[in-house]
């Protein structure tokens, strides 16, 4: 092993707002003091309840992905395991997510966009 993944960083227009969205989804603490990062108006972190870290950096002129448009590809996406797909569906919509594709709901997953436009999936665990 050469390295250990430290965090996943998402570009966005409002780092704290997006960190708060994901905090509502995964639990954890936004901008917890951590010697590895400085948080400010351009940078926010989320230490999730399971111990992983997501980071969010302000990107001026941010253009969100347009799933599934190859001219503006998703570039990366996050998968979140849920016990009840239908219940989680309503909860993430209430948080500000947008449903992008439910054609595979019978297979146990749906595709959403977070408030900044990044695709993510809810996958029935």
Order of alpha helices (4+ residues) and beta strands (2+ residues): beta-alpha-beta-beta-beta-beta-alpha-beta-beta-beta
